[in-house]
Amino acid sequence: MSTRIEEYKQKVARRPQDTLARYVLAKEYFDLGQHDRAAGEFRTLVAQKADWMKCWIHLGQSLKALGQPAEARAAFGEALRLARIQDHTGPAAEIERELSSLG
């Protein structure tokens, strides 16, 4: 396991409400293709901060990679809702592509 993951696992263990540290940990897992772990961390993040659109996107991508299309569709749906509310046109287009790839 990478040193960075260990560092952020320790930070999250010390301060479970530190959303930035948890995001870095989740993103490290995501970037390494450890989508089961990434999805768990992203689920925790969206429970802590439900309006964090990027976490919903990454959660959807992780679930898609894990072969869970219904759950991925739900996560992408929430991400798209937030993108529209927050007026993020670029991410909205990305999310729409992800949704269309699910069929």
C-alpha positions in Angstrom: 0.0 0.0 0.0 1.3 3.5 -0.8 2.7 5.7 1.8 0.2 8.4 0.9 -2.7 6.0 1.6 -1.3 5.1 4.9 -0.8 8.8 5.8 -4.3 9.7 4.9 -5.8 6.6 6.6 -4.1 7.7 9.8 -5.4 11.3 9.3 -9.0 10.0 8.8 -8.7 7.7 11.8 -7.7 10.6 14.0 -10.3 13.0 12.6 -13.1 11.1 10.9 -15.0 14.3 10.1 -12.1 15.7 8.1 -13.7 15.6 4.7 -10.6 16.9 2.8 -8.4 14.1 4.3 -11.1 11.5 3.5 -11.4 12.9 -0.1 -7.7 12.5 -0.6 -7.8 9.0 0.7 -10.8 8.1 -1.5 -9.1 9.6 -4.6 -5.9 7.7 -3.9 -7.9 4.4 -3.8 -9.8 5.5 -6.9 -6.6 6.4 -8.9 -5.1 3.0 -7.9 -8.2 1.2 -9.2 -9.2 0.1 -5.7 -12.8 0.9 -6.4 -14.3 -1.1 -3.6 -12.4 1.0 -1.1 -12.9 4.2 -3.0 -16.7 3.6 -3.1 -16.7 3.1 0.7 -14.9 6.4 1.3 -17.0 8.3 -1.2 -20.2 6.9 0.4 -19.0 8.3 3.7 -18.2 11.6 2.1 -21.6 12.1 0.5 -23.2 11.2 3.8 -21.1 13.9 5.5 -21.4 16.5 2.8 -24.3 15.6 0.5 -23.8 18.6 -1.9 -20.3 17.6 -2.9 -20.9 16.9 -6.6 -17.4 15.6 -7.4 -17.7 12.9 -4.7 -21.0 11.7 -6.3 -19.3 11.5 -9.7 -16.4 9.5 -8.3 -18.8 7.3 -6.4 -20.7 6.6 -9.6 -17.5 5.9 -11.5 -16.4 3.5 -8.7 -19.7 1.7 -8.7 -19.7 1.5 -12.5 -16.2 -0.1 -12.3 -17.5 -2.6 -9.7 -20.2 -3.7 -12.1 -23.1 -2.1 -10.1 -24.9 -0.1 -12.8 -28.1 0.6 -10.9 -26.2 2.1 -8.0 -23.9 4.0 -10.3 -26.9 5.4 -12.1 -28.3 6.6 -8.8 -25.0 8.3 -7.8 -24.7 9.9 -11.3 -28.3 11.1 -11.0 -27.6 12.9 -7.8 -24.3 14.3 -9.3 -26.3 15.6 -12.3 -28.9 17.1 -10.0 -26.2 18.9 -8.0 -24.4 20.0 -11.2 -27.5 21.7 -12.5 -28.3 23.3 -9.2 -24.7 24.6 -8.8 -24.5 25.6 -12.5 -21.6 23.4 -13.4 -22.1 22.9 -17.1 -18.8 21.0 -17.8 -19.3 18.4 -15.1 -23.0 18.1 -16.1 -21.9 17.1 -19.6 -19.4 14.6 -18.1 -22.1 13.1 -15.9 -24.5 12.8 -18.9 -21.8 10.8 -20.8 -21.4 8.5 -17.8 -25.1 8.0 -17.6 -25.4 7.2 -21.3 -22.6 4.7 -21.1 -24.7 2.7 -18.6 -27.3 2.2 -21.2 
